[in-house]
Amino acid sequence: MLTNLIGIGTISLIIYVVIILIVNTVFKRKMAECMFWAYLVLLGITIFKLPEFNESIKDSLSFALKQEVIYAAMAFTFMAYIMNKTGIIERLVNILNSMLGRLPGGSAYVSTIASALFGMISGSGSGNAAAVGSITIPWMKKTGWSDNMATTIVAGNSGLGIAFPPSSSMFLLLGMPAIAKEITSEELYITLLSAATIVLIYRLILVRFYVKKYNIQAVENHNLNVAITLKENWKSLLIFLGVIIPVVITSGPVKEYLTASETFGKDALKSVSLILWIPILITFIAMLEGRKFLPKTAKGWWELNKESYSQYAQTGVLLFFAFAASRLLINLGLEEEVNGIFAILASHSKFVVILGVAVLSTMMVGPFTGTATTTAIGSIAYLALRSINVEPAVACSVLLLLFSNEGCIPPNSAPIYIACGISGLENPASTFKNLVFAYALPAIIFAMLMALGIIPLL
């Protein structure tokens, strides 16, 4: 029976989410504090249920400390602070507005498409939010979008990095024995691209809806001549090097050259992290370009650090307890329970199997990343879909579409908090409703319709 497989892991996940929602919505506490209290509740369950609770608790804390996304998110928060302090964003936005300002909501359209394009070089939701958000969030804020909506658009679209090929999650899925023997990357590419394009078109229509809803106007740029604006503000374009350099090094011909090099090699290349180096380089470039706006004395730098500290500290605490909690959930058996549920679902009707895959994938991608979810349940979820005769390419596309909700399933989604760090949004929970109902739920519905054959794929 399915109910027999709903054990302490699944129950703990439900309790965990409920605690976060209650502390945030009822007691009006910041999300970092919500994560802390929810983690303490999981600690209590762990102590009560697991004989080896000491090791489990140590494992959760050690796991959280090793997650580079925590340090990257803090770096992005500091980066956003420096960019605002130096005024580089205002100079960059002047250039962008001179080119695209006549289109109402132009910055949000660019952000959405950029997330899809970035998916062709990175399968990381956090990396996508980081690279795209560092440029488009400040631009959106300068062109009429609220902190909340700028954050929502970037976080909601961050999963497009998983849905658009060729992503790391796609290759991870194709490397699983049960899948590798049935389909190749060439056979999957077009089908996955068509599925992701459907979602992208919907997201662009959604931007149009938000433009109308929030009355986003075209920028009054009659006095913004492109040539003159470029001449006055061209140095601000150097900020793009902070994204371009890490991306070029970690992909394409440069990656192949460095991997083959005896003096560099594969291991050295692995140490070049996109989500860490992008904020470091952008911060450095912003400091150089806008150095005249920065303090000139040690006391001034001390005050600057004090002013920015509370912003990135909140982000770090929040993500630390989020990752620690996700590890406790694994130790409590959530992964095994989900795998068992998938095995049972495979013997039921087509709709029940597809609904079960959608629900359980969503449950997993919430507290974990898309890549982690792919690793944990990719193979068994694929077999569940194949058991009801879903074509291999369609099954893989459906799963990657479901896993691409990494950025829009609160409250544990790292891209949400990276985007919040860049936008300066103090209450991440204010984005949850739109993320779930405008971004996550439609993607789930699209995936289910594709699996049922109602939406055909190439």
Steps between C-alpha positions, in 0.01 A plus 500: 500500500612853418414624849745249649783679321419839649740479790686733730694659212189617313324602822810697607503684168136602547564613860809690386311699234207569736731633775667738253166630376359547852807680638513725194132577443361485855794627705636724222860392551771528234561196284844433650341464843224281352760263359676488836184401691400246236850347519468475879171311457671257261778463758241397756350243263848368419590460869169325566505265197865422418725309742810646329365856523841643598652396167194616310514847655876531437443385142233765441718783631805378310293469181372856534847643562626343175231654277664766285162652413484639857821696454403592144165641614677712762747617236213598271336700777824690560545538123156661468586739784826607333330541161244734656767686696713570191204588276618263225150359458351841429758558227439154353123545514534828307658303214243221512213748514633688200481172305190328641326763711225559245369147562284492819647237731798449270732412789271214611480356147879509475532335842265216400672431168845532657410228752412268212821581312710453812350152527701401195823544696391426856250268664518673836196687627719691745754580227221616271347727764847632580619573147174635360377667818819696562431696181124494450369548856656846544386586146143390574495700823613811314225458239194476723498144632473454877762308702243225539425458130864530389589225746203286394581522129866406544440222756201362310698475177823371654396138441499556124869418532397139566222480241698638206760268347779428535488526880700306756179342632420376149836322476466374855164346410637350178790346692270281710515136379123455468479810278833475313399169338183656352590851382797716396557872545439557128159330523403700809625843394219612267223354717633672811553824310139496378370435855712780646398739221132451589577606857708794379215626280264477797747691719526779241120523489508515881738798484253672267225434755710651780585802284128571468416413862767724654475766230868480407569782259754548226794706621481867409818485296454774245818655639693170505688482173671161469832636368522778760395271784762241399770765485416624849443164669696238301718403796195357678486230227817354651271344759404238241857369515416375848254259339677437168843403637384215732253373236763495223753325724253228607341423163572439132846498337675676789374234741623224268841668464545551875383146576760357262775727631760329721554819700128552567293184456152380587536528879611864482209582271255350749616754758377788280147545635263722301287599796806603704712669234219702342432710815873526580588632154198730474575645845865559400400662168237718669760617754746591223243670277335692783800547730438875534171421677662270759663591835859627501583416863511187716223645717285551194546139391419382853173693491421362155552144624281563807225637280501197268556230763140450610389444140734215409496348850123440474549324166776278634308393812189426298674275248716328762196372691316420176781267386548353847126422512507336155774265624300408810203416277716259300626342823139460613429292189326742264694383195425129558132572562470696176668221304260248656199714411614516137533122488140459621364763261638314200231232544206747487320694223684733264357818653572388857862420408551836327333689786711310752822573311404869481410530870798307632746675267366831629538381859862410433603805297371729776751418775767377255648636176398389152829316460461324836144400412617367163761290678264376770188405305579549131539131418201369697274783376604423143419132547160595645419704188633230266280242676197686357659522153611862503763533225863523628562853367166624633558335839840668537360837388212475747735422787741782418207740472380392845851523644537847345264634769805525727470879510129524573417244771538683834610514770839328445580615146850651483429708184227687688747618763775577249251718310388660830862575585544683169168686515519586870156346566482448877196270503553208258161354601328782312607330174372152590142535373600617153784250478273206578187596305644697207826309445511155663141383455473581126830317438363196687179511294697530174716202602196286583327587171817411312522164679133430419565583134254791500782744422709337224878544493737480205 
